[in-house]
Amino acid sequence: MAEQDQQAGDTGPPKGIPALKAHIIANKVDVALWGIRIATVLCTIGYIMPIFNNPVSAFYKALLANAATSALRLHQRIPPAQISFSREFLARFFLEDSAHYLFYSLIFMNVAPNFLILTPIFLFALLHAASYSLTILDTLGQNSMWVARLLISLVEFQSRNILRAAALAEIILFPLVCLLALTGYCGLLTPFVYYYFVTWRYASRRNPYTRNTFRELRVASEAAAARPGLPQPLRQAVLGAVQLVCRMAPPMDTVHE
């Protein structure tokens, strides 16, 4: 019986460095995405804690890494053979979340560095890199790097909160961009361009978190405005802001659940 179990174990998929090399050869794009996402995380950390590098350089490197990740994901989602110069292709292109964040990097390439700008791309890179790191560790062997596995499990356990935090950062960034434009830290057109990014995220087919976060913020704002002790001018200001945001939202018939 023990010999049969051993034979069954021997017929399983190979593990270790040879298996990792074979996995890299067979999944070049996925491994490249994993590496670039780790670079995004490291550059963001380098911007926060500029011990060994220039924080401004780390900021723009993080944006470039995010742009590279988005371009590779678009390559996977829309193969070159399907590219065409038509209205239908552009409509499909801007439905892709990867196109949204490629556009995101381009928006902030000429904006003064700010940590909130890096927050969504850092959180997405952290979550996706952690997920694929488990695949890499499984290729090396089940018992490899248990400390890393524990940290990855913690990240994945908080995946829902991470996605909600990324969505909240996307939303909060809009008034910040308006303030940066008024103070000369970015172009005056940047808020208008970023508005389109927010509407794309609101209408995302694959990620409802931005839309859900807008809904949660509306409910919380209306509940705060309904408090009896709130001064009437402040109540009117809150309700007016909610109505303004609702008018700026894209029509619901363009939202793909």
C-alpha positions as YAML, in Angstrom:
chain: A
units: angstrom
residues:
- id: 1
  name: MET
  ca: [0.00, 0.00, 0.00]
- id: 2
  name: ALA
  ca: [2.82, 2.37, 0.88]
- id: 3
  name: GLU
  ca: [4.53, 1.55, -2.41]
- id: 4
  name: GLN
  ca: [1.33, 2.40, -4.32]
- id: 5
  name: ASP
  ca: [1.07, 5.77, -2.52]
- id: 6
  name: GLN
  ca: [4.70, 6.51, -3.33]
- id: 7
  name: GLN
  ca: [4.18, 5.63, -6.98]
- id: 8
  name: ALA
  ca: [1.11, 7.86, -7.06]
- id: 9
  name: GLY
  ca: [3.17, 10.69, -5.61]
- id: 10
  name: ASP
  ca: [5.92, 10.13, -8.16]
- id: 11
  name: THR
  ca: [3.45, 10.44, -11.05]
- id: 12
  name: GLY
  ca: [2.37, 13.94, -9.91]
- id: 13
  name: PRO
  ca: [3.55, 17.10, -11.64]
- id: 14
  name: PRO
  ca: [7.26, 17.85, -11.12]
- id: 15
  name: LYS
  ca: [8.24, 20.54, -8.63]
- id: 16
  name: GLY
  ca: [11.29, 22.69, -8.06]
- id: 17
  name: ILE
  ca: [13.51, 24.89, -10.22]
- id: 18
  name: PRO
  ca: [13.12, 22.78, -13.42]
- id: 19
  name: ALA
  ca: [9.34, 23.03, -13.07]
- id: 20
  name: LEU
  ca: [9.62, 26.79, -12.51]
- id: 21
  name: LYS
  ca: [11.72, 27.18, -15.67]
- id: 22
  name: ALA
  ca: [9.17, 25.19, -17.66]
- id: 23
  name: HIS
  ca: [6.35, 27.31, -16.22]
- id: 24
  name: ILE
  ca: [8.11, 30.55, -17.18]
- id: 25
  name: ILE
  ca: [8.67, 29.32, -20.74]
- id: 26
  name: ALA
  ca: [5.02, 28.27, -21.08]
- id: 27
  name: ASN
  ca: [3.57, 31.43, -19.48]
- id: 28
  name: LYS
  ca: [5.89, 34.26, -20.51]
- id: 29
  name: VAL
  ca: [3.26, 37.01, -20.53]
- id: 30
  name: ASP
  ca: [1.73, 36.04, -17.17]
- id: 31
  name: VAL
  ca: [5.18, 35.86, -15.56]
- id: 32
  name: ALA
  ca: [6.07, 39.23, -17.10]
- id: 33
  name: LEU
  ca: [2.87, 40.71, -15.66]
- id: 34
  name: TRP
  ca: [3.77, 39.28, -12.26]
- id: 35
  name: GLY
  ca: [7.25, 40.81, -12.39]
- id: 36
  name: ILE
  ca: [6.00, 44.23, -13.52]
- id: 37
  name: ARG
  ca: [3.35, 44.28, -10.80]
- id: 38
  name: ILE
  ca: [6.01, 43.55, -8.19]
- id: 39
  name: ALA
  ca: [8.00, 46.43, -9.69]
- id: 40
  name: THR
  ca: [4.93, 48.67, -9.29]
- id: 41
  name: VAL
  ca: [4.67, 47.71, -5.62]
- id: 42
  name: LEU
  ca: [8.39, 48.29, -5.02]
- id: 43
  name: CYS
  ca: [8.36, 51.66, -6.80]
- id: 44
  name: THR
  ca: [5.39, 52.79, -4.72]
- id: 45
  name: ILE
  ca: [7.19, 51.75, -1.54]
- id: 46
  name: GLY
  ca: [10.25, 53.58, -2.86]
- id: 47
  name: TYR
  ca: [8.15, 56.72, -3.27]
- id: 48
  name: ILE
  ca: [6.82, 56.46, 0.30]
- id: 49
  name: MET
  ca: [10.18, 55.59, 1.83]
- id: 50
  name: PRO
  ca: [12.87, 57.16, -0.39]
- id: 51
  name: ILE
  ca: [15.85, 55.49, 1.24]
- id: 52
  name: PHE
  ca: [17.73, 54.23, -1.80]
- id: 53
  name: ASN
  ca: [16.20, 56.24, -4.65]
- id: 54
  name: ASN
  ca: [14.65, 59.52, -5.74]
- id: 55
  name: PRO
  ca: [10.96, 59.60, -4.75]
- id: 56
  name: VAL
  ca: [9.96, 61.59, -7.84]
- id: 57
  name: SER
  ca: [11.68, 59.03, -10.07]
- id: 58
  name: ALA
  ca: [9.99, 56.19, -8.16]
- id: 59
  name: PHE
  ca: [6.59, 57.86, -8.65]
- id: 60
  name: TYR
  ca: [6.87, 58.02, -12.42]
- id: 61
  name: LYS
  ca: [8.42, 54.55, -12.63]
- id: 62
  name: ALA
  ca: [5.36, 53.19, -10.82]
- id: 63
  name: LEU
  ca: [3.12, 54.88, -13.39]
- id: 64
  name: LEU
  ca: [5.23, 53.46, -16.24]
- id: 65
  name: ALA
  ca: [5.07, 49.99, -14.72]
- id: 66
  name: ASN
  ca: [1.29, 50.30, -14.45]
- id: 67
  name: ALA
  ca: [1.13, 51.38, -18.10]
- id: 68
  name: ALA
  ca: [3.23, 48.35, -19.11]
- id: 69
  name: THR
  ca: [0.96, 46.04, -17.10]
- id: 70
  name: SER
  ca: [-2.14, 47.53, -18.70]
- id: 71
  name: ALA
  ca: [-0.67, 47.23, -22.20]
- id: 72
  name: LEU
  ca: [0.19, 43.55, -21.67]
- id: 73
  name: ARG
  ca: [-3.28, 42.84, -20.29]
- id: 74
  name: LEU
  ca: [-4.82, 44.56, -23.31]
- id: 75
  name: HIS
  ca: [-2.63, 42.36, -25.52]
- id: 76
  name: GLN
  ca: [-4.14, 39.32, -23.79]
- id: 77
  name: ARG
  ca: [-7.71, 40.60, -23.89]
- id: 78
  name: ILE
  ca: [-7.61, 42.03, -27.41]
- id: 79
  name: PRO
  ca: [-5.16, 40.16, -29.68]
- id: 80
  name: PRO
  ca: [-3.47, 42.22, -32.43]
- id: 81
  name: ALA
  ca: [-5.49, 40.37, -35.09]
- id: 82
  name: GLN
  ca: [-8.67, 41.96, -33.70]
- id: 83
  name: ILE
  ca: [-7.39, 45.54, -33.79]
- id: 84
  name: SER
  ca: [-9.19, 47.80, -36.26]
- id: 85
  name: PHE
  ca: [-9.78, 51.50, -36.71]
- id: 86
  name: SER
  ca: [-13.53, 51.49, -36.20]
- id: 87
  name: ARG
  ca: [-16.07, 52.87, -33.76]
- id: 88
  name: GLU
  ca: [-16.98, 49.35, -32.64]
- id: 89
  name: PHE
  ca: [-13.38, 48.54, -31.76]
- id: 90
  name: LEU
  ca: [-12.93, 51.77, -29.81]
- id: 91
  name: ALA
  ca: [-16.14, 51.06, -27.89]
- id: 92
  name: ARG
  ca: [-14.84, 47.59, -27.00]
- id: 93
  name: PHE
  ca: [-11.38, 49.00, -26.20]
- id: 94
  name: PHE
  ca: [-12.69, 51.45, -23.60]
- id: 95
  name: LEU
  ca: [-14.84, 48.77, -21.96]
- id: 96
  name: GLU
  ca: [-11.65, 47.00, -20.87]
- id: 97
  name: ASP
  ca: [-10.40, 47.78, -17.36]
- id: 98
  name: SER
  ca: [-6.83, 47.57, -18.66]
- id: 99
  name: ALA
  ca: [-7.55, 50.40, -21.10]
- id: 100
  name: HIS
  ca: [-8.87, 52.49, -18.21]
- id: 101
  name: TYR
  ca: [-5.62, 52.15, -16.27]
- id: 102
  name: LEU
  ca: [-3.41, 52.63, -19.30]
- id: 103
  name: PHE
  ca: [-5.26, 55.92, -19.73]
- id: 104
  name: TYR
  ca: [-4.82, 56.54, -15.98]
- id: 105
  name: SER
  ca: [-1.02, 56.38, -16.26]
- id: 106
  name: LEU
  ca: [-1.05, 58.75, -19.22]
- id: 107
  name: ILE
  ca: [-3.21, 61.27, -17.32]
- id: 108
  name: PHE
  ca: [-0.75, 61.59, -14.44]
- id: 109
  name: MET
  ca: [2.55, 61.50, -16.31]
- id: 110
  name: ASN
  ca: [2.70, 65.32, -16.19]
- id: 111
  name: VAL
  ca: [1.17, 65.81, -12.72]
- id: 112
  name: ALA
  ca: [3.07, 66.58, -9.54]
- id: 113
  name: PRO
  ca: [3.69, 63.37, -7.52]
- id: 114
  name: ASN
  ca: [1.08, 62.49, -4.93]
- id: 115
  name: PHE
  ca: [0.63, 59.28, -2.96]
- id: 116
  name: LEU
  ca: [-3.13, 59.12, -3.61]
- id: 117
  name: ILE
  ca: [-2.41, 58.86, -7.34]
- id: 118
  name: LEU
  ca: [-0.38, 55.71, -6.76]
- id: 119
  name: THR
  ca: [-2.87, 54.16, -4.32]
- id: 120
  name: PRO
  ca: [-5.19, 52.40, -6.83]
- id: 121
  name: ILE
  ca: [-2.40, 51.02, -8.99]
- id: 122
  name: PHE
  ca: [-0.45, 49.94, -5.90]
- id: 123
  name: LEU
  ca: [-3.45, 48.06, -4.48]
- id: 124
  name: PHE
  ca: [-4.28, 46.36, -7.77]
- id: 125
  name: ALA
  ca: [-0.63, 45.40, -8.32]
- id: 126
  name: LEU
  ca: [-0.35, 44.06, -4.76]
- id: 127
  name: LEU
  ca: [-3.50, 41.95, -5.07]
- id: 128
  name: HIS
  ca: [-2.71, 40.46, -8.49]
- id: 129
  name: ALA
  ca: [0.97, 39.91, -7.72]
- id: 130
  name: ALA
  ca: [0.05, 38.08, -4.50]
- id: 131
  name: SER
  ca: [-2.39, 35.86, -6.37]
- id: 132
  name: TYR
  ca: [0.14, 34.82, -9.01]
- id: 133
  name: SER
  ca: [2.87, 34.41, -6.40]
- id: 134
  name: LEU
  ca: [0.90, 31.44, -5.07]
- id: 135
  name: THR
  ca: [1.12, 29.86, -8.53]
- id: 136
  name: ILE
  ca: [4.88, 30.39, -8.53]
- id: 137
  name: LEU
  ca: [5.24, 28.90, -5.04]
- id: 138
  name: ASP
  ca: [3.06, 25.93, -5.97]
- id: 139
  name: THR
  ca: [5.34, 25.30, -8.92]
- id: 140
  name: LEU
  ca: [8.34, 25.26, -6.59]
- id: 141
  name: GLY
  ca: [6.63, 22.92, -4.12]
- id: 142
  name: GLN
  ca: [3.86, 22.88, -1.55]
- id: 143
  name: ASN
  ca: [6.12, 23.54, 1.42]
- id: 144
  name: SER
  ca: [8.23, 26.31, -0.14]
- id: 145
  name: MET
  ca: [8.41, 29.68, 1.62]
- id: 146
  name: TRP
  ca: [5.59, 29.22, 4.14]
- id: 147
  name: VAL
  ca: [6.12, 32.75, 5.48]
- id: 148
  name: ALA
  ca: [5.47, 34.18, 2.02]
- id: 149
  name: ARG
  ca: [2.40, 31.98, 1.71]
- id: 150
  name: LEU
  ca: [1.08, 33.34, 4.99]
- id: 151
  name: LEU
  ca: [1.54, 36.95, 3.87]
- id: 152
  name: ILE
  ca: [-0.10, 36.20, 0.52]
- id: 153
  name: SER
  ca: [-3.04, 34.56, 2.30]
- id: 154
  name: LEU
  ca: [-3.50, 37.70, 4.38]
- id: 155
  name: VAL
  ca: [-3.58, 39.85, 1.24]
- id: 156
  name: GLU
  ca: [-6.10, 37.56, -0.48]
- id: 157
  name: PHE
  ca: [-8.23, 37.43, 2.67]
- id: 158
  name: GLN
  ca: [-8.52, 41.23, 2.46]
- id: 159
  name: SER
  ca: [-9.11, 41.26, -1.32]
- id: 160
  name: ARG
  ca: [-12.62, 42.70, -1.04]
- id: 161
  name: ASN
  ca: [-11.43, 45.53, 1.23]
- id: 162
  name: ILE
  ca: [-8.45, 46.17, -1.05]
- id: 163
  name: LEU
  ca: [-10.73, 46.54, -4.08]
- id: 164
  name: ARG
  ca: [-13.05, 48.85, -2.13]
- id: 165
  name: ALA
  ca: [-10.08, 50.97, -1.02]
- id: 166
  name: ALA
  ca: [-8.87, 51.24, -4.63]
- id: 167
  name: ALA
  ca: [-12.34, 52.35, -5.75]
- id: 168
  name: LEU
  ca: [-12.54, 54.91, -2.94]
- id: 169
  name: ALA
  ca: [-9.13, 56.29, -3.95]
- id: 170
  name: GLU
  ca: [-10.33, 56.65, -7.57]
- id: 171
  name: ILE
  ca: [-13.30, 58.70, -6.37]
- id: 172
  name: ILE
  ca: [-11.49, 60.87, -3.83]
- id: 173
  name: LEU
  ca: [-8.83, 61.62, -6.39]
- id: 174
  name: PHE
  ca: [-11.27, 63.60, -8.55]
- id: 175
  name: PRO
  ca: [-11.69, 66.57, -6.15]
- id: 176
  name: LEU
  ca: [-7.95, 66.37, -5.43]
- id: 177
  name: VAL
  ca: [-7.20, 66.67, -9.16]
- id: 178
  name: CYS
  ca: [-9.49, 69.72, -9.32]
- id: 179
  name: LEU
  ca: [-7.57, 71.26, -6.43]
- id: 180
  name: LEU
  ca: [-4.22, 70.45, -8.09]
- id: 181
  name: ALA
  ca: [-5.41, 72.12, -11.29]
- id: 182
  name: LEU
  ca: [-6.44, 75.28, -9.42]
- id: 183
  name: THR
  ca: [-3.09, 75.45, -7.61]
- id: 184
  name: GLY
  ca: [-1.03, 74.86, -10.74]
- id: 185
  name: TYR
  ca: [0.25, 71.33, -9.94]
- id: 186
  name: CYS
  ca: [-1.40, 69.88, -13.05]
- id: 187
  name: GLY
  ca: [-2.96, 71.11, -16.27]
- id: 188
  name: LEU
  ca: [-6.39, 72.74, -16.28]
- id: 189
  name: LEU
  ca: [-7.69, 70.01, -18.60]
- id: 190
  name: THR
  ca: [-6.62, 67.20, -16.28]
- id: 191
  name: PRO
  ca: [-9.87, 67.22, -14.20]
- id: 192
  name: PHE
  ca: [-11.96, 66.97, -17.38]
- id: 193
  name: VAL
  ca: [-9.88, 64.07, -18.68]
- id: 194
  name: TYR
  ca: [-9.95, 62.34, -15.30]
- id: 195
  name: TYR
  ca: [-13.73, 62.67, -15.25]
- id: 196
  name: TYR
  ca: [-13.89, 60.35, -18.27]
- id: 197
  name: PHE
  ca: [-11.73, 57.84, -16.42]
- id: 198
  name: VAL
  ca: [-14.12, 57.88, -13.45]
- id: 199
  name: THR
  ca: [-17.14, 57.36, -15.72]
- id: 200
  name: TRP
  ca: [-15.40, 54.36, -17.34]
- id: 201
  name: ARG
  ca: [-14.69, 52.89, -13.92]
- id: 202
  name: TYR
  ca: [-18.31, 53.50, -12.91]
- id: 203
  name: ALA
  ca: [-19.51, 51.59, -15.98]
- id: 204
  name: SER
  ca: [-16.94, 48.80, -15.69]
- id: 205
  name: ARG
  ca: [-18.30, 45.37, -16.65]
- id: 206
  name: ARG
  ca: [-15.77, 43.38, -14.62]
- id: 207
  name: ASN
  ca: [-15.26, 45.53, -11.53]
- id: 208
  name: PRO
  ca: [-18.40, 46.89, -9.83]
- id: 209
  name: TYR
  ca: [-16.54, 48.29, -6.82]
- id: 210
  name: THR
  ca: [-16.37, 51.89, -8.05]
- id: 211
  name: ARG
  ca: [-20.10, 51.88, -8.77]
- id: 212
  name: ASN
  ca: [-20.88, 50.25, -5.42]
- id: 213
  name: THR
  ca: [-18.63, 52.72, -3.58]
- id: 214
  name: PHE
  ca: [-20.43, 55.66, -5.18]
- id: 215
  name: ARG
  ca: [-23.70, 54.15, -3.99]
- id: 216
  name: GLU
  ca: [-22.38, 53.67, -0.45]
- id: 217
  name: LEU
  ca: [-21.09, 57.25, -0.35]
- id: 218
  name: ARG
  ca: [-24.47, 58.54, -1.51]
- id: 219
  name: VAL
  ca: [-26.31, 56.59, 1.19]
- id: 220
  name: ALA
  ca: [-23.86, 57.77, 3.86]
- id: 221
  name: SER
  ca: [-24.09, 61.40, 2.70]
- id: 222
  name: GLU
  ca: [-27.89, 61.38, 2.64]
- id: 223
  name: ALA
  ca: [-27.97, 59.78, 6.10]
- id: 224
  name: ALA
  ca: [-25.62, 62.48, 7.41]
- id: 225
  name: ALA
  ca: [-27.76, 65.20, 5.83]
- id: 226
  name: ALA
  ca: [-30.86, 63.78, 7.52]
- id: 227
  name: ARG
  ca: [-29.46, 64.26, 11.02]
- id: 228
  name: PRO
  ca: [-31.63, 66.73, 12.99]
- id: 229
  name: GLY
  ca: [-28.67, 68.59, 14.47]
- id: 230
  name: LEU
  ca: [-27.06, 69.40, 11.12]
- id: 231
  name: PRO
  ca: [-27.30, 73.13, 10.19]
- id: 232
  name: GLN
  ca: [-29.60, 73.79, 7.25]
- id: 233
  name: PRO
  ca: [-26.94, 75.42, 5.00]
- id: 234
  name: LEU
  ca: [-24.64, 72.45, 5.47]
- id: 235
  name: ARG
  ca: [-27.53, 70.04, 4.80]
- id: 236
  name: GLN
  ca: [-28.33, 71.83, 1.57]
- id: 237
  name: ALA
  ca: [-24.66, 71.78, 0.56]
- id: 238
  name: VAL
  ca: [-24.41, 68.01, 1.13]
- id: 239
  name: LEU
  ca: [-27.62, 67.26, -0.76]
- id: 240
  name: GLY
  ca: [-26.58, 69.61, -3.56]
- id: 241
  name: ALA
  ca: [-23.24, 67.83, -3.88]
- id: 242
  name: VAL
  ca: [-25.02, 64.46, -4.03]
- id: 243
  name: GLN
  ca: [-27.37, 65.70, -6.76]
- id: 244
  name: LEU
  ca: [-24.44, 67.12, -8.74]
- id: 245
  name: VAL
  ca: [-22.55, 63.80, -8.62]
- id: 246
  name: CYS
  ca: [-25.71, 61.91, -9.64]
- id: 247
  name: ARG
  ca: [-26.14, 64.18, -12.67]
- id: 248
  name: MET
  ca: [-22.51, 63.61, -13.67]
- id: 249
  name: ALA
  ca: [-22.89, 59.81, -13.58]
- id: 250
  name: PRO
  ca: [-23.14, 58.06, -16.95]
- id: 251
  name: PRO
  ca: [-26.61, 56.84, -18.04]
- id: 252
  name: MET
  ca: [-27.50, 53.51, -16.49]
- id: 253
  name: ASP
  ca: [-28.19, 51.89, -19.86]
- id: 254
  name: THR
  ca: [-24.44, 52.07, -20.61]
- id: 255
  name: VAL
  ca: [-23.57, 50.19, -17.43]
- id: 256
  name: HIS
  ca: [-22.90, 46.50, -18.06]
- id: 257
  name: GLU
  ca: [-23.46, 44.38, -15.01]
...
